[in-house]
Amino acid sequence: VESGIRTYRFSDGLWENHNVEDVATIEGWYRNPSLVLDFYNARRAQLADVRPNDAHRRIAELEKDWDVTVVTQNVDNLHERAGSTRIIHLHGELTKVRPENCCNDMDGFSENAVFDIGTDSISIGDLAPNGSQLRPHIVWFGEAVPKIDAYCRHISAGLSCCRTIQICEDGYTYIYYRSERCSCQRRKDYPYKRESHHWHGDFQEYSGL
């Protein structure tokens, strides 16, 4: 948001004047793939007009002194452009596309068929080498999050050498305590109502994030 990119997390339930259900769900893709492609083409083109902000740059600078892996829900490439070199995109990458019949549970979520198109557009009829329609390399609502295991591994590794880790995402601040209680609380200014979660034990035991 600070770099000028709007997200779907607004109280009106719209994302760039579109219903989230129409452009960010697997059902929306099945109903109207042309609309979804147009939407992400516009988001991709928008990347040319935005720049990394101070937070991106400061995170990248940490690599001068620390072993840093950035785990983000953001699908833009601003962390890369700021200089970060190890990034896990939980929800996919806006500049990449893939065949719609690949990178799923049938092929073990392999990214062998994923490729980068920069800020170019794709349309109905643009096919991958295997003959399948191209789609954005984005994890939509209703789809599995392939990289959640990698996320859990990095958090667990962090807890092996740190007593606590604080993560801010999706309107929540998550505090992880090694082998103790973990909790998260909703920010007071966050417009959506979601229950806070509490659980016990090591992070490896929790997979519902």
N, C-alpha and C positions, 0 to 999 in steps of 0.2 A: 504494500500500500504506500509506504513512504517513498518508493521509487516511481509512483504514479500508475501502478497496476491495480485495477479494481479486482476484488475477489467476490465470491458468492456470499460471504458472511456479512450480509447487511439485513436490517430488520424488514425491508420490503420483500425479501425472498427472491429478489431478481439479481441476475448477473449480467451486466451490460444490457439491461432491458429484456433479458430472456429469463423465462422460468428455468430454474436449475434442473427440474425434472426433464426438460426438453433437450438440454445441451450437455448435461454432465451425468447422465445415467446410461447404463447399457440399454435400458428400455427405450430411451430417447433415440439412441443410435438405430435400434431396430425399426422404430416408427418412422424416422425421418433422417436418414444418414446425410442427405444433402445439407440440411439445416445445420447438423453437427459439424460437418466439414467446413461450411462457411464460417461458423462461429470460431472454430479454432484457427482457421486461416487468418481471421481478423486479429485474434490474440497473438498469433505468431508474427504478423506484420507489426504489431504494436511494440514488439521487442526492439525494433530499430529506433524507437523514439524514447526509450527509457534507459537509465543508467544505474549502476550499482550505487547504493547509498552508503553512508558512513558505517553502518552496521556490517554490511557485506565486506567492506575494506578492512575493518578492524578484526573481523573473524579470520580473514585471509592472512593478516599480519601475524596472527598467533602461530602460524606454521614456522615462523622464524625461530621459535624457541620450544615449540611443543609438537607432539605427534597428534594431529587434529584430523578427525573425520567429521564432516558436516552431514547430519541427517536432516533432511528437510521435506516438508510436504509441498513446498513450492515447486511448480513445474517449469518456471523460467530458468534462464541460464545466467542469472546475475551473480551467483556465487562463483561460477567459473570465470566470468568476466572480471570479477574483483580479484582473482588470483588464487582462490582455493583450488586445491588439486585432488582432494579425496572427498567425494560427495556421493551420498546415497539419496536418490530421489524416490521417496516412498510412493508418490503418486504419478510417476512417469516424468517425461521430458517433452516440453512443448515443441522443440525443434526436431523431434524424431518421429518417425512413422514406422508402421509395420503392417504386414498382411493381417487382415481381420481374423484369419483362422490360425494364427500363430501366437506364441507367448501366452499360453494358457496352461491349464492343468494337464492337458493331453500331452504336451511336450515338455513338461516340467518347468514351464515359464522361461524357456530358452529365449535369449535375446539375439540369437544368431541371425535372425531375419530383420532385426531392427536397424534402421539407418537414419542418418541426419540429413535433413533437407534445408537447414538454416531457417530463413524466413519465407521460403517459397510456399506456394499453395498447392493443395491437392483437391481433386474433384471426383465425383462419381465417374467411374470408367478408368481412373488411374490405377493400374494394377501392379502388384508386386511381381518379382520374377517367377513366383510359383503360380501366378495367374489369379490370385485372390485380390479383392479390393483393398486398397490401402486405407488405413485408419490412423488417427493420432495415437502416439505411444503414451496414452494417458490412462490412469486407473480411474474409472468412473464409479460412481455409487452403484452398488450391485455387483461389483467385481472384486475378486480377491486382491490382496495387496502382496505381490510376490516377494517384496524385499523386507517384509516385516521380520523374518527370521534374522536377516543381517542386522536390522535395527536392534533386535533383542540381544544379539551377540555383542554389539558394540556397547550397549548399556551395561550388560553384565561384565564386560571387560573393564569398563570404567569403574564399576562398583568394586572390582577386585583391588583397586588401588586408591579409591576415594570413598569416604564414608557416605557422602551424599552427592546426588546429582540433581540439578534443577533444570527442567525443560519447560519452555513456554511454547504452546502450540494450540491451535484451534480454540482460542479463548480460555484455555486452562493453564495453570501453572502446576506441573507435576513435580513432586519432591520424592525421590527414590532414596530409601534408606537401606543400607546393606544388611540383609538378614533380619530386618525389622519391619516396621509398618511402613507402607507406602500410601501416599494419599494425593489427591488432587482437588483443587478448589476452583470454582468458576469465578472469573473476574467480575466485579460488580458492574462494569460498564459493558459487558458482553450482552448483546440483544437477545440471544436465544436462551431458552431455559433447558438445561440439562442437569441431571443429577450428578453430584460428585461421587466418586468411587473410592472405596477404601479396601485394601487387601493386605494380606500378611505373607511373609516368606520372601524367598529370593525372587528377583525379577524374572528369571527363567520360567517360573511357574505361572506367570501371568501372560496371556496372549490375547487379551480382549481390547487392547489399545487401538 
